[in-house]
Amino acid sequence: MTEHSELKLSVTDAHGALEAVRAARPLVQNITNYVAMTISANVLLALGASPAMVHTAEEADDFVAISSSLVVNIGTLSPPWVEGMRRSIARARELGKPWVLDPVGCGATPYRTGIAVEFAALKPAVIRGNASEILSLAGASGAGGKGVDSTASSDAALDAAKALAISTGAVVAVTGETDYVTDGRLVVAITGGDALMPLSTALGCALSATVAAFAAVRPPMEAAVAALAVYGAAGADAAIHVKGPGHLPAELCDALHRIDAATIERHATIRVVEGEAI
């Protein structure tokens, strides 16, 4: 595990991570749901990364080998897709490639929850979910959730996120009005975004893809913090230009494409709230 004193977790560092993504143009393999494919791909392109929507088991070994990172999003499950996820995760672990788990709707059904629990045990670099998903995945009571939507606040899921990080070895990012990133000992709070963002479908899924892009160029804790700060700042900037949620995905991509250090500084904050000071 990276020593906390070595971590780079400031707004300036977030911009530096973004520049590293733009320079490296990482190929991010997305096993994601039907609803999220287009916006996730467009968000990655706007960031400067390269997206691929590859989910079949038959391609897993070959495609993970040429990818920089992997995101596994369980939004639309089916047995063939789950097998592709398993094969891709196994190959990523074999090759030491970072992968991100988005446990969409964990807690909604026993099948979905079982898959999420199985994958969380397979050493993802980062687990990114809303409060209800993280509460359910951590086994907490009162997880709530309404389908894929959260009925709990990120604050309410913070203890569960820390416990999940300790039990899985993953960095856990729980997103909400305030986002939290933790490795079980250190907790970092990130603010940004806009109230319109939860009203536009699949923006959370695209955030997980963003985390995977950053995980290709930074260690997991730094990657998650930087990704959430950059995405939140872009969301806040995008919301200025829209009248409602309908056009927000397009404006978000435009905002990510043009985002700079000043915009991140203006619209996002990063602070350590628990653990060693940086």
C-alpha positions as CSV (number, residue, x, y, z in Angstrom):
1,M,0.0,0.0,0.0
2,T,1.2,3.5,-0.8
3,E,2.3,5.4,2.3
4,H,-0.1,8.3,3.0
5,S,2.8,10.8,3.2
6,E,3.6,10.0,-0.4
7,L,0.1,10.4,-1.8
8,K,-0.8,13.4,-4.0
9,L,-4.3,14.4,-3.1
10,S,-4.7,18.1,-3.9
11,V,-6.7,19.9,-6.6
12,T,-3.4,20.7,-8.3
13,D,-2.5,17.0,-8.2
14,A,-5.9,16.2,-9.7
15,H,-5.1,18.4,-12.7
16,G,-1.7,16.7,-13.0
17,A,-3.4,13.3,-13.1
18,L,-5.7,14.6,-15.8
19,E,-2.8,15.8,-17.8
20,A,-1.2,12.3,-17.4
21,V,-4.4,10.7,-18.8
22,R,-4.3,13.1,-21.7
23,A,-0.7,12.3,-22.4
24,A,-1.0,8.5,-22.1
25,R,-4.4,8.1,-23.8
26,P,-5.0,4.9,-21.9
27,L,-7.2,2.2,-23.6
28,V,-10.0,1.5,-21.1
29,Q,-12.0,-1.7,-21.5
30,N,-15.5,-1.2,-20.4
31,I,-17.8,-4.1,-19.5
32,T,-20.8,-1.9,-18.8
33,N,-24.5,-1.8,-19.2
34,Y,-26.5,-0.9,-22.3
35,V,-27.7,2.4,-21.0
36,A,-24.2,3.6,-20.1
37,M,-22.2,2.6,-23.2
38,T,-22.5,5.7,-25.2
39,I,-22.1,8.3,-22.4
40,S,-19.2,6.3,-20.9
41,A,-17.4,6.1,-24.3
42,N,-18.0,9.8,-24.9
43,V,-16.8,10.8,-21.5
44,L,-13.6,8.8,-21.9
45,L,-13.0,10.4,-25.3
46,A,-13.6,13.9,-23.9
47,L,-11.1,13.2,-21.1
48,G,-8.4,12.1,-23.7
49,A,-8.7,8.4,-23.0
50,S,-9.6,5.6,-25.5
51,P,-12.8,3.5,-24.8
52,A,-13.6,0.0,-25.8
53,M,-16.9,-1.7,-25.1
54,V,-15.8,-5.4,-25.1
55,H,-17.6,-7.9,-22.9
56,T,-17.5,-11.4,-24.5
57,A,-15.6,-14.1,-22.8
58,E,-14.1,-15.2,-26.1
59,E,-12.2,-11.8,-26.4
60,A,-11.4,-11.4,-22.7
61,D,-7.8,-12.7,-22.7
62,D,-6.7,-10.9,-25.8
63,F,-8.4,-7.6,-25.1
64,V,-7.4,-7.2,-21.5
65,A,-3.8,-7.8,-22.6
66,I,-3.9,-4.7,-24.8
67,S,-5.9,-2.5,-22.4
68,S,-4.5,-0.1,-19.8
69,S,-7.3,-0.7,-17.3
70,L,-10.7,-2.4,-17.0
71,V,-14.1,-1.3,-15.6
72,V,-16.7,-3.9,-14.6
73,N,-20.2,-2.5,-14.3
74,I,-22.9,-4.9,-13.4
75,G,-25.8,-2.8,-14.5
76,T,-27.3,-5.2,-17.0
77,L,-26.4,-8.7,-16.0
78,S,-26.8,-11.9,-18.0
79,P,-24.9,-15.2,-17.6
80,P,-22.8,-14.7,-20.8
81,W,-21.8,-11.2,-19.7
82,V,-21.0,-12.4,-16.2
83,E,-18.7,-15.0,-17.7
84,G,-17.0,-12.3,-19.8
85,M,-16.6,-10.3,-16.6
86,R,-15.0,-13.2,-14.8
87,R,-12.6,-13.9,-17.6
88,S,-11.6,-10.3,-17.9
89,I,-11.1,-9.8,-14.2
90,A,-8.9,-13.0,-14.0
91,R,-6.8,-11.8,-16.9
92,A,-6.4,-8.3,-15.5
93,R,-5.2,-9.8,-12.2
94,E,-2.8,-12.1,-14.0
95,L,-1.3,-9.2,-15.9
96,G,-1.4,-6.7,-13.0
97,K,-3.8,-4.3,-14.8
98,P,-5.9,-2.1,-12.5
99,W,-9.6,-2.8,-12.6
100,V,-12.6,-0.9,-11.2
101,L,-15.8,-2.5,-9.9
102,D,-19.1,-0.6,-10.2
103,P,-21.7,-2.7,-8.2
104,V,-24.7,-1.2,-9.8
105,G,-27.9,-2.0,-8.0
106,C,-26.2,-4.2,-5.4
107,G,-28.9,-5.1,-2.9
108,A,-31.7,-5.0,-5.4
109,T,-31.8,-8.8,-6.0
110,P,-30.0,-11.8,-4.6
111,Y,-28.4,-12.7,-8.0
112,R,-27.1,-9.1,-8.5
113,T,-25.8,-8.9,-4.9
114,G,-24.1,-12.3,-5.1
115,I,-22.2,-11.3,-8.3
116,A,-21.2,-8.0,-6.7
117,V,-19.9,-9.8,-3.6
118,E,-18.0,-12.4,-5.7
119,F,-16.3,-9.7,-7.7
120,A,-15.5,-7.5,-4.7
121,A,-13.4,-10.4,-3.4
122,L,-11.3,-10.5,-6.6
123,K,-9.1,-7.5,-5.6
124,P,-10.4,-4.6,-7.6
125,A,-8.2,-1.5,-7.4
126,V,-11.2,0.7,-6.8
127,I,-14.9,0.0,-5.9
128,R,-17.1,3.0,-6.9
129,G,-20.7,3.1,-6.0
130,N,-23.5,5.1,-4.4
131,A,-24.3,4.9,-0.7
132,S,-26.9,2.2,-0.9
133,E,-24.7,0.0,-3.1
134,I,-21.7,0.4,-0.8
135,L,-23.9,-0.3,2.3
136,S,-25.3,-3.4,0.7
137,L,-21.9,-4.7,-0.6
138,A,-20.4,-4.2,2.9
139,G,-23.3,-6.2,4.4
140,A,-24.7,-3.3,6.4
141,S,-28.3,-3.3,7.6
142,G,-30.6,-0.7,6.3
143,A,-28.9,-0.4,3.0
144,G,-32.0,0.7,1.3
145,G,-31.8,1.5,-2.4
146,K,-34.5,1.8,-5.0
147,G,-33.4,-0.2,-8.0
148,V,-30.1,1.4,-9.0
149,D,-30.8,4.6,-7.1
150,S,-29.5,5.3,-3.6
151,T,-31.9,6.1,-0.7
152,A,-29.0,6.8,1.7
153,S,-26.5,9.6,1.9
154,S,-22.8,9.2,1.3
155,D,-22.2,10.3,4.9
156,A,-24.3,7.3,6.1
157,A,-22.2,4.9,4.1
158,L,-18.8,6.1,5.2
159,D,-18.3,3.5,8.0
160,A,-19.4,0.8,5.6
161,A,-17.0,2.1,2.9
162,K,-14.1,1.9,5.3
163,A,-15.0,-1.6,6.4
164,L,-15.3,-2.7,2.8
165,A,-11.9,-1.2,1.9
166,I,-10.3,-3.1,4.8
167,S,-12.1,-6.4,3.9
168,T,-11.3,-6.3,0.2
169,G,-8.1,-4.4,0.0
170,A,-9.7,-2.0,-2.5
171,V,-9.9,1.7,-2.4
172,V,-13.6,2.5,-2.0
173,A,-15.3,5.6,-3.5
174,V,-18.8,6.3,-2.2
175,T,-20.4,9.1,-4.2
176,G,-23.2,11.5,-3.3
177,E,-23.6,15.1,-2.3
178,T,-20.1,14.8,-0.9
179,D,-17.9,12.1,-2.3
180,Y,-15.6,10.0,0.0
181,V,-12.6,8.0,-1.0
182,T,-11.0,5.6,1.6
183,D,-8.5,2.8,1.9
184,G,-10.0,2.0,5.3
185,R,-7.6,4.3,7.3
186,L,-7.4,7.5,5.3
187,V,-10.6,9.3,4.3
188,V,-10.7,12.0,1.7
189,A,-13.8,14.2,1.0
190,I,-14.4,15.6,-2.5
191,T,-17.0,18.2,-3.3
192,G,-18.2,19.3,-6.8
193,G,-20.9,18.3,-9.2
194,D,-24.4,19.6,-9.4
195,A,-27.9,18.6,-8.2
196,L,-28.9,17.9,-11.9
197,M,-26.4,15.1,-12.3
198,P,-28.4,12.3,-10.6
199,L,-31.3,13.2,-12.9
200,S,-29.4,12.2,-16.1
201,T,-29.1,8.5,-16.5
202,A,-25.7,6.7,-16.5
203,L,-23.5,9.6,-15.3
204,G,-22.5,7.5,-12.3
205,C,-21.5,4.7,-14.7
206,A,-19.4,7.1,-16.7
207,L,-17.8,8.3,-13.5
208,S,-16.6,4.7,-12.9
209,A,-15.1,4.6,-16.4
210,T,-13.4,7.9,-15.6
211,V,-11.9,6.3,-12.4
212,A,-10.6,3.4,-14.5
213,A,-8.9,5.9,-16.9
214,F,-7.2,7.6,-14.0
215,A,-6.2,4.2,-12.5
216,A,-4.2,3.6,-15.6
217,V,-1.8,6.5,-14.7
218,R,-2.0,6.9,-10.9
219,P,-2.2,4.6,-7.8
220,P,-5.8,3.7,-6.8
221,M,-6.2,6.3,-4.0
222,E,-4.8,9.1,-6.1
223,A,-6.7,7.9,-9.2
224,A,-10.1,7.8,-7.4
225,V,-9.7,11.2,-5.7
226,A,-8.5,12.9,-8.9
227,A,-11.2,11.4,-11.1
228,L,-14.0,12.4,-8.7
229,A,-12.6,16.0,-8.4
230,V,-12.2,16.4,-12.2
231,Y,-15.6,14.8,-13.0
232,G,-17.3,16.9,-10.3
233,A,-15.8,20.1,-11.4
234,A,-16.8,19.3,-15.0
235,G,-20.3,18.5,-13.9
236,A,-20.6,21.8,-12.1
237,D,-19.3,23.7,-15.1
238,A,-21.6,21.9,-17.4
239,A,-24.7,22.6,-15.3
240,I,-24.1,26.3,-15.8
241,H,-24.9,25.9,-19.5
242,V,-28.1,23.9,-19.3
243,K,-31.7,24.5,-18.4
244,G,-32.3,21.0,-17.2
245,P,-30.9,17.4,-17.2
246,G,-31.7,16.5,-20.8
247,H,-28.6,18.2,-22.3
248,L,-26.3,17.6,-19.4
249,P,-24.4,14.6,-20.8
250,A,-23.4,16.5,-23.9
251,E,-22.4,19.6,-21.9
252,L,-20.5,17.3,-19.4
253,C,-18.4,15.9,-22.3
254,D,-17.7,19.4,-23.6
255,A,-16.7,20.5,-20.0
256,L,-14.4,17.6,-19.6
257,H,-12.8,18.3,-23.0
258,R,-12.0,21.9,-22.1
259,I,-11.4,21.5,-18.3
260,D,-8.2,23.1,-16.9
261,A,-6.6,23.7,-13.5
262,A,-8.6,26.9,-12.9
263,T,-11.9,25.2,-13.5
264,I,-11.0,22.3,-11.1
265,E,-9.9,24.9,-8.5
266,R,-13.1,26.8,-8.9
267,H,-15.6,24.0,-8.8
268,A,-14.0,21.2,-6.7
269,T,-12.5,20.8,-3.2
270,I,-10.4,17.9,-1.8
271,R,-9.7,17.6,1.9
272,V,-8.5,14.8,4.2
273,V,-11.1,14.3,6.9
274,E,-9.7,11.3,8.6
275,G,-6.2,9.7,8.9
276,E,-2.8,11.2,8.3
277,A,-2.5,14.8,7.0
278,I,-1.0,15.1,3.6
